[in-house]
């Protein structure tokens, strides 16, 4: 009987201690401090990491309690990436609730090789301030909408967004040191990089495609790059894509300054927004005698110096 009594006392002590720990962990870190701080949730961060960061910022008392609370409320998947105004006077539950809807900014990722219209679609799906007029402004800045992940204010207008994209572009562009003196203007470099970004599936192909383009430009050969035809054709309703998969002979005859099958030299401007590696490939291309390449079904490129070698590749890879 005595043992049962001792056990019950211990159990009560544990329950009381546990309840105190739980309630203490839920309470504000400083009820009287109404000041607000900006707390950032980075893209891809898990609840455990967020909990520890909140503790470090003195916005919650106990990261374990907060972690359990999130699981208990079932809101783990509702936590947004972005930045939030939080206060030490908030309870853990108020902090958790804020993280599901109180973001001031949103993380927006712009992948490499997207054209302006695709970037417009990304912005439309992420920002309530999006307006149809943004598309033309984005098109006017084609090539300089640098691919990256941005923390964009929810109330941002297109001028702020363009400024963020282009400032990032300039910073990254200036970080590149050419190994050889290149005689191309910045716009031509970005135009070639935009072609490479659409044509290269694998990193090792970028400098090789750059060499083919440079060699053809030097001899005055048409570039004959399919991506420029895809750019002209635009959105394909049946494929739900801005880049047509299979081009026809008629497609290659389209009358446009962007058609590199019927025009010699570069198109008038970029056809996509290239990443840093494609820009580097233009500035420091591989040194080759290649004038031709083709992609096999897996996306790997095969290069040739002569038309006969190129035709042999076509036969070999069944294209």
C-alpha positions as a Markdown table, in Angstrom:
| # | Residue | x | y | z |
|---|---|---|---|---|
| 1 | Unk | 0.0 | 0.0 | 0.0 |
| 2 | Unk | 2.8 | 2.3 | 0.9 |
| 3 | Unk | 4.5 | 1.6 | -2.5 |
| 4 | Unk | 1.3 | 2.5 | -4.3 |
| 5 | Unk | 1.0 | 5.7 | -2.4 |
| 6 | Unk | 4.6 | 6.6 | -3.2 |
| 7 | Unk | 4.0 | 5.8 | -6.9 |
| 8 | Unk | 0.9 | 7.9 | -7.0 |
| 9 | Unk | 2.8 | 10.8 | -5.4 |
| 10 | Unk | 5.6 | 10.5 | -7.9 |
| 11 | Unk | 3.1 | 10.3 | -10.8 |
| 12 | Unk | 1.3 | 13.5 | -9.5 |
| 13 | Unk | 4.7 | 15.3 | -9.2 |
| 14 | Unk | 5.6 | 14.3 | -12.8 |
| 15 | Unk | 2.2 | 15.4 | -14.1 |
| 16 | Unk | 2.4 | 18.7 | -12.3 |
| 17 | Unk | 6.0 | 19.3 | -13.4 |
| 18 | Unk | 5.0 | 18.4 | -17.0 |
| 19 | Unk | 2.0 | 20.7 | -16.9 |
| 20 | Unk | 4.2 | 23.5 | -15.5 |
| 21 | Unk | 6.8 | 22.9 | -18.3 |
| 22 | Unk | 4.1 | 22.9 | -21.0 |
| 23 | Unk | 2.3 | 26.0 | -19.8 |
| 24 | Unk | 5.6 | 27.8 | -19.2 |
| 25 | Unk | 6.7 | 26.9 | -22.8 |
| 26 | Unk | 3.4 | 28.3 | -24.2 |
| 27 | Unk | 3.6 | 31.6 | -22.4 |
| 28 | Unk | 5.2 | 34.8 | -23.8 |
| 29 | Unk | 8.8 | 35.4 | -23.2 |
| 30 | Unk | 8.1 | 38.9 | -22.1 |
| 31 | Unk | 4.4 | 40.0 | -21.7 |
| 32 | Unk | 5.3 | 43.6 | -21.3 |
| 33 | Unk | 7.5 | 43.9 | -24.3 |
| 34 | Unk | 5.1 | 44.9 | -27.2 |
| 35 | Unk | 7.9 | 45.7 | -29.6 |
| 36 | Unk | 8.0 | 43.9 | -32.9 |
| 37 | Unk | 10.9 | 42.2 | -34.6 |
| 38 | Unk | 11.2 | 40.7 | -38.1 |
| 39 | Unk | 11.6 | 37.0 | -38.1 |
| 40 | Unk | 12.6 | 35.2 | -41.3 |
| 41 | Unk | 11.5 | 31.7 | -42.3 |
| 42 | Unk | 13.8 | 30.5 | -45.1 |
| 43 | Unk | 12.5 | 28.3 | -47.9 |
| 44 | Unk | 12.8 | 24.7 | -47.0 |
| 45 | Unk | 13.3 | 25.1 | -43.3 |
| 46 | Unk | 11.6 | 22.5 | -41.1 |
| 47 | Unk | 9.7 | 23.0 | -37.8 |
| 48 | Unk | 12.6 | 21.9 | -35.7 |
| 49 | Unk | 14.9 | 24.5 | -37.2 |
| 50 | Unk | 12.3 | 27.2 | -37.1 |
| 51 | Unk | 11.6 | 26.4 | -33.4 |
| 52 | Unk | 15.3 | 26.7 | -32.5 |
| 53 | Unk | 15.6 | 30.0 | -34.4 |
| 54 | Unk | 12.6 | 31.4 | -32.6 |
| 55 | Unk | 14.2 | 30.4 | -29.3 |
| 56 | Unk | 17.5 | 32.1 | -30.3 |
| 57 | Unk | 15.5 | 35.3 | -31.1 |
| 58 | Unk | 13.8 | 35.1 | -27.7 |
| 59 | Unk | 10.4 | 34.9 | -29.3 |
| 60 | Unk | 9.4 | 31.6 | -27.6 |
| 61 | Unk | 10.5 | 30.0 | -24.3 |
| 62 | Unk | 10.9 | 26.3 | -25.3 |
| 63 | Unk | 11.6 | 24.9 | -28.8 |
| 64 | Unk | 10.4 | 21.4 | -27.8 |
| 65 | Unk | 7.1 | 22.8 | -26.6 |
| 66 | Unk | 6.7 | 24.8 | -29.8 |
| 67 | Unk | 7.6 | 21.8 | -32.0 |
| 68 | Unk | 5.0 | 19.7 | -30.2 |
| 69 | Unk | 2.4 | 22.5 | -30.4 |
| 70 | Unk | 2.8 | 22.7 | -34.2 |
| 71 | Unk | 2.3 | 19.0 | -34.5 |
| 72 | Unk | -0.7 | 19.1 | -32.1 |
| 73 | Unk | -2.3 | 21.9 | -34.1 |
| 74 | Unk | -1.6 | 20.1 | -37.4 |
| 75 | Unk | -0.3 | 23.3 | -39.1 |
| 76 | Unk | 3.2 | 22.2 | -40.1 |
| 77 | Unk | 2.3 | 22.3 | -43.8 |
| 78 | Unk | 0.7 | 25.7 | -43.5 |
| 79 | Unk | 3.8 | 27.5 | -42.2 |
| 80 | Unk | 4.9 | 29.9 | -44.9 |
| 81 | Unk | 8.4 | 30.9 | -46.0 |
| 82 | Unk | 8.9 | 34.6 | -45.7 |
| 83 | Unk | 9.4 | 37.2 | -43.0 |
| 84 | Unk | 7.0 | 38.0 | -40.1 |
| 85 | Unk | 6.4 | 40.7 | -37.5 |
| 86 | Unk | 6.5 | 38.9 | -34.2 |
| 87 | Unk | 6.6 | 40.2 | -30.6 |
| 88 | Unk | 8.0 | 38.8 | -27.3 |
| 89 | Unk | 4.5 | 39.5 | -25.9 |
| 90 | Unk | 3.0 | 36.8 | -28.1 |
| 91 | Unk | 2.2 | 33.4 | -26.7 |
| 92 | Unk | 3.6 | 30.4 | -28.5 |
| 93 | Unk | 0.2 | 29.7 | -30.1 |
| 94 | Unk | 0.0 | 33.3 | -31.4 |
| 95 | Unk | 3.5 | 32.9 | -32.9 |
| 96 | Unk | 2.5 | 29.7 | -34.5 |
| 97 | Unk | -0.7 | 31.2 | -35.9 |
| 98 | Unk | 1.2 | 34.2 | -37.4 |
| 99 | Unk | 3.6 | 31.9 | -39.2 |
| 100 | Unk | 0.7 | 30.4 | -41.2 |
| 101 | Unk | -0.6 | 33.7 | -42.6 |
| 102 | Unk | 1.3 | 36.7 | -41.4 |
| 103 | Unk | 4.2 | 36.8 | -43.9 |
| 104 | Unk | 5.2 | 40.3 | -45.0 |
| 105 | Unk | 7.3 | 39.0 | -47.9 |
| 106 | Unk | 7.1 | 35.8 | -50.0 |
| 107 | Unk | 9.9 | 33.7 | -51.4 |
| 108 | Unk | 9.7 | 33.5 | -55.2 |
| 109 | Unk | 12.0 | 31.3 | -57.2 |
| 110 | Unk | 12.8 | 32.1 | -60.8 |
| 111 | Unk | 14.5 | 29.1 | -62.5 |
| 112 | Unk | 17.2 | 29.4 | -65.2 |
| 113 | Unk | 16.1 | 29.6 | -68.8 |
| 114 | Unk | 12.5 | 30.9 | -68.3 |
| 115 | Unk | 11.2 | 33.5 | -70.7 |
| 116 | Unk | 9.6 | 36.7 | -69.5 |
| 117 | Unk | 6.0 | 35.3 | -70.0 |
| 118 | Unk | 6.8 | 32.3 | -67.8 |
| 119 | Unk | 8.2 | 34.6 | -65.1 |
| 120 | Unk | 5.0 | 36.7 | -65.3 |
| 121 | Unk | 3.1 | 33.5 | -64.6 |
| 122 | Unk | 5.3 | 32.7 | -61.6 |
| 123 | Unk | 4.8 | 36.2 | -60.2 |
| 124 | Unk | 1.0 | 36.0 | -60.8 |
| 125 | Unk | 0.8 | 32.8 | -58.8 |
| 126 | Unk | 2.8 | 34.2 | -55.9 |
| 127 | Unk | 1.8 | 37.9 | -55.6 |
| 128 | Unk | -1.7 | 39.3 | -55.1 |
| 129 | Unk | -0.5 | 42.7 | -56.5 |
| 130 | Unk | 0.2 | 41.2 | -59.9 |
| 131 | Unk | -1.3 | 43.1 | -62.9 |
| 132 | Unk | -1.5 | 42.0 | -66.5 |
| 133 | Unk | 0.5 | 45.1 | -67.5 |
| 134 | Unk | 3.5 | 43.6 | -65.8 |
| 135 | Unk | 4.0 | 41.1 | -68.7 |
| 136 | Unk | 5.1 | 43.8 | -71.2 |
| 137 | Unk | 7.6 | 45.3 | -68.8 |
| 138 | Unk | 9.1 | 41.9 | -68.1 |
| 139 | Unk | 9.4 | 41.2 | -71.8 |
| 140 | Unk | 11.2 | 44.6 | -72.2 |
| 141 | Unk | 13.8 | 43.3 | -69.7 |
| 142 | Unk | 14.2 | 39.8 | -71.2 |
| 143 | Unk | 17.6 | 38.4 | -70.4 |
| 144 | Unk | 18.2 | 40.5 | -67.3 |
| 145 | Unk | 15.5 | 39.0 | -65.0 |
| 146 | Unk | 18.2 | 37.1 | -63.1 |
| 147 | Unk | 17.2 | 33.5 | -62.1 |
| 148 | Unk | 17.4 | 33.2 | -58.3 |
| 149 | Unk | 15.2 | 32.9 | -55.2 |
| 150 | Unk | 13.9 | 36.3 | -54.0 |
| 151 | Unk | 12.2 | 37.5 | -50.9 |
| 152 | Unk | 9.7 | 39.9 | -52.4 |
| 153 | Unk | 7.3 | 42.1 | -50.4 |
| 154 | Unk | 3.7 | 41.1 | -50.8 |
| 155 | Unk | 2.8 | 44.6 | -51.8 |
| 156 | Unk | 5.6 | 45.0 | -54.3 |
| 157 | Unk | 4.9 | 46.7 | -57.6 |
| 158 | Unk | 6.6 | 45.8 | -60.9 |
| 159 | Unk | 9.2 | 48.5 | -60.6 |
| 160 | Unk | 10.5 | 47.1 | -57.4 |
| 161 | Unk | 10.6 | 43.6 | -58.7 |
| 162 | Unk | 12.4 | 44.6 | -61.9 |
| 163 | Unk | 14.9 | 46.5 | -59.7 |
| 164 | Unk | 15.5 | 43.4 | -57.6 |
| 165 | Unk | 16.1 | 41.2 | -60.6 |
| 166 | Unk | 18.4 | 43.6 | -62.4 |
| 167 | Unk | 20.4 | 44.6 | -59.4 |
| 168 | Unk | 21.0 | 41.0 | -58.7 |
| 169 | Unk | 22.0 | 40.5 | -62.4 |
| 170 | Unk | 24.5 | 43.4 | -62.3 |
| 171 | Unk | 26.1 | 42.1 | -59.0 |
| 172 | Unk | 26.4 | 38.5 | -60.5 |
| 173 | Unk | 27.6 | 39.8 | -63.9 |
| 174 | Unk | 30.3 | 41.9 | -62.3 |
| 175 | Unk | 31.6 | 39.0 | -60.3 |
| 176 | Unk | 32.7 | 37.2 | -63.5 |
| 177 | Unk | 36.3 | 37.7 | -64.6 |
| 178 | Unk | 36.9 | 36.9 | -68.2 |
| 179 | Unk | 40.0 | 34.7 | -68.8 |
| 180 | Unk | 40.2 | 36.1 | -72.4 |
| 181 | Unk | 39.3 | 39.5 | -73.6 |
| 182 | Unk | 35.9 | 39.1 | -75.2 |
| 183 | Unk | 34.9 | 41.7 | -77.9 |
| 184 | Unk | 31.2 | 41.2 | -77.5 |
| 185 | Unk | 28.8 | 43.8 | -75.9 |
| 186 | Unk | 27.0 | 42.9 | -72.7 |
| 187 | Unk | 23.7 | 42.5 | -74.7 |
| 188 | Unk | 25.3 | 40.0 | -77.1 |
| 189 | Unk | 26.9 | 38.1 | -74.3 |
| 190 | Unk | 23.5 | 37.8 | -72.6 |
| 191 | Unk | 21.8 | 36.9 | -75.9 |
| 192 | Unk | 24.2 | 34.0 | -76.5 |
| 193 | Unk | 23.9 | 32.9 | -72.8 |
| 194 | Unk | 20.1 | 32.8 | -73.3 |
| 195 | Unk | 20.5 | 30.5 | -76.3 |
| 196 | Unk | 22.9 | 28.2 | -74.3 |
| 197 | Unk | 20.5 | 28.1 | -71.3 |
| 198 | Unk | 17.8 | 26.7 | -73.6 |
| 199 | Unk | 20.0 | 24.3 | -75.5 |
| 200 | Unk | 22.1 | 22.8 | -72.7 |
| 201 | Unk | 20.6 | 20.2 | -70.5 |
| 202 | Unk | 23.8 | 19.3 | -68.7 |
| 203 | Unk | 26.5 | 21.7 | -67.3 |
| 204 | Unk | 29.4 | 20.2 | -69.3 |
| 205 | Unk | 27.6 | 21.2 | -72.6 |
| 206 | Unk | 27.5 | 24.9 | -71.9 |
| 207 | Unk | 31.1 | 25.9 | -72.9 |
| 208 | Unk | 30.9 | 23.5 | -75.8 |
| 209 | Unk | 27.7 | 25.0 | -77.2 |
| 210 | Unk | 29.3 | 28.4 | -76.7 |
| 211 | Unk | 32.2 | 27.3 | -78.8 |
| 212 | Unk | 29.9 | 26.1 | -81.6 |
| 213 | Unk | 28.1 | 29.5 | -81.6 |
| 214 | Unk | 31.3 | 31.5 | -81.6 |
| 215 | Unk | 32.7 | 29.4 | -84.4 |
| 216 | Unk | 29.6 | 29.8 | -86.5 |
| 217 | Unk | 29.5 | 33.6 | -85.9 |
| 218 | Unk | 33.1 | 33.9 | -86.9 |
| 219 | Unk | 32.4 | 32.2 | -90.3 |
| 220 | Unk | 29.1 | 33.9 | -90.9 |
| 221 | Unk | 27.1 | 30.7 | -90.7 |
| 222 | Unk | 23.5 | 30.7 | -89.6 |
| 223 | Unk | 23.3 | 29.5 | -86.0 |
| 224 | Unk | 20.3 | 27.2 | -86.7 |
| 225 | Unk | 19.2 | 27.1 | -83.0 |
| 226 | Unk | 15.8 | 25.5 | -82.4 |
| 227 | Unk | 15.2 | 27.5 | -79.2 |
| 228 | Unk | 14.9 | 30.7 | -81.3 |
| 229 | Unk | 12.1 | 29.1 | -83.3 |
| 230 | Unk | 10.4 | 28.0 | -80.1 |
| 231 | Unk | 10.7 | 31.6 | -78.9 |
| 232 | Unk | 9.0 | 32.9 | -82.0 |
| 233 | Unk | 6.2 | 30.4 | -81.8 |
| 234 | Unk | 5.3 | 31.2 | -78.2 |
| 235 | Unk | 2.8 | 29.4 | -76.1 |
| 236 | Unk | 1.6 | 26.0 | -77.3 |
| 237 | Unk | -2.0 | 25.4 | -76.1 |
| 238 | Unk | -2.0 | 21.7 | -76.8 |
| 239 | Unk | 1.3 | 21.2 | -74.9 |
| 240 | Unk | 0.6 | 23.8 | -72.3 |
| 241 | Unk | 4.2 | 25.0 | -72.7 |
| 242 | Unk | 6.0 | 28.1 | -74.0 |
| 243 | Unk | 8.6 | 25.9 | -75.8 |
| 244 | Unk | 7.2 | 23.7 | -78.6 |
| 245 | Unk | 8.7 | 20.2 | -78.5 |
| 246 | Unk | 8.8 | 19.1 | -82.1 |
| 247 | Unk | 9.5 | 21.7 | -84.8 |
| 248 | Unk | 8.3 | 21.3 | -88.4 |
| 249 | Unk | 9.9 | 22.3 | -91.6 |
| 250 | Unk | 7.4 | 25.1 | -91.9 |
| 251 | Unk | 8.3 | 26.3 | -88.4 |
| 252 | Unk | 11.9 | 26.7 | -89.5 |
| 253 | Unk | 10.8 | 29.1 | -92.3 |
| 254 | Unk | 9.0 | 31.6 | -90.1 |
| 255 | Unk | 9.7 | 35.2 | -91.0 |
| 256 | Unk | 11.2 | 36.7 | -87.9 |
| 257 | Unk | 14.5 | 38.4 | -87.0 |
| 258 | Unk | 14.7 | 35.8 | -84.2 |
| 259 | Unk | 14.8 | 32.9 | -86.8 |
| 260 | Unk | 18.4 | 31.8 | -86.8 |
| 261 | Unk | 17.7 | 29.3 | -89.6 |
| 262 | Unk | 17.1 | 32.1 | -92.2 |
| 263 | Unk | 19.1 | 34.9 | -90.6 |
| 264 | Unk | 22.8 | 35.0 | -90.1 |
| 265 | Unk | 24.1 | 36.3 | -86.8 |
| 266 | Unk | 22.5 | 36.6 | -83.4 |
| 267 | Unk | 18.8 | 37.3 | -82.8 |
| 268 | Unk | 17.9 | 40.9 | -81.8 |
| 269 | Unk | 18.0 | 40.1 | -78.1 |
| 270 | Unk | 17.8 | 37.4 | -75.4 |
| 271 | Unk | 15.2 | 34.6 | -75.7 |
| 272 | Unk | 15.3 | 33.6 | -72.1 |
| 273 | Unk | 16.9 | 34.6 | -68.8 |
| 274 | Unk | 20.2 | 32.8 | -68.3 |
| 275 | Unk | 21.9 | 31.8 | -65.1 |
| 276 | Unk | 25.5 | 32.6 | -64.1 |
| 277 | Unk | 27.0 | 29.4 | -65.6 |
| 278 | Unk | 25.6 | 30.1 | -69.1 |
| 279 | Unk | 27.0 | 33.6 | -68.9 |
| 280 | Unk | 30.4 | 32.3 | -67.8 |
| 281 | Unk | 30.3 | 29.8 | -70.8 |
| 282 | Unk | 30.0 | 32.8 | -73.2 |
| 283 | Unk | 32.8 | 34.7 | -71.6 |
| 284 | Unk | 35.1 | 31.7 | -71.3 |
| 285 | Unk | 34.0 | 29.3 | -74.1 |
| 286 | Unk | 35.7 | 26.0 | -74.8 |
| 287 | Unk | 38.2 | 26.1 | -77.6 |
| 288 | Unk | 37.0 | 23.6 | -80.2 |
| 289 | Unk | 36.7 | 23.1 | -84.0 |
| 290 | Unk | 33.0 | 22.1 | -83.6 |
| 291 | Unk | 30.4 | 23.6 | -85.9 |
| 292 | Unk | 27.5 | 21.2 | -85.2 |
| 293 | Unk | 25.8 | 19.5 | -82.3 |
| 294 | Unk | 22.7 | 17.5 | -81.7 |
| 295 | Unk | 20.9 | 16.2 | -78.6 |
| 296 | Unk | 20.0 | 12.5 | -78.2 |
| 297 | Unk | 16.9 | 11.3 | -76.4 |
| 298 | Unk | 18.5 | 11.6 | -73.0 |
| 299 | Unk | 19.5 | 15.2 | -73.7 |
| 300 | Unk | 23.2 | 14.6 | -74.1 |
| 301 | Unk | 24.9 | 16.5 | -76.9 |
| 302 | Unk | 27.1 | 15.1 | -79.6 |
| 303 | Unk | 29.4 | 17.4 | -81.5 |
| 304 | Unk | 30.9 | 17.4 | -85.0 |
| 305 | Unk | 33.5 | 19.4 | -86.9 |
| 306 | Unk | 32.0 | 18.7 | -90.4 |
| 307 | Unk | 28.5 | 18.2 | -91.9 |
| 308 | Unk | 29.4 | 14.6 | -92.7 |
| 309 | Unk | 30.3 | 13.9 | -89.1 |
| 310 | Unk | 27.1 | 15.6 | -88.1 |
| 311 | Unk | 25.1 | 13.5 | -90.5 |
| 312 | Unk | 26.8 | 10.4 | -89.1 |
| 313 | Unk | 25.7 | 11.4 | -85.6 |
| 314 | Unk | 22.1 | 11.9 | -86.8 |
| 315 | Unk | 22.2 | 8.3 | -88.2 |
| 316 | Unk | 23.9 | 6.9 | -85.1 |
| 317 | Unk | 21.5 | 8.4 | -82.6 |
| 318 | Unk | 18.4 | 7.8 | -84.6 |
| 319 | Unk | 17.4 | 11.5 | -85.0 |
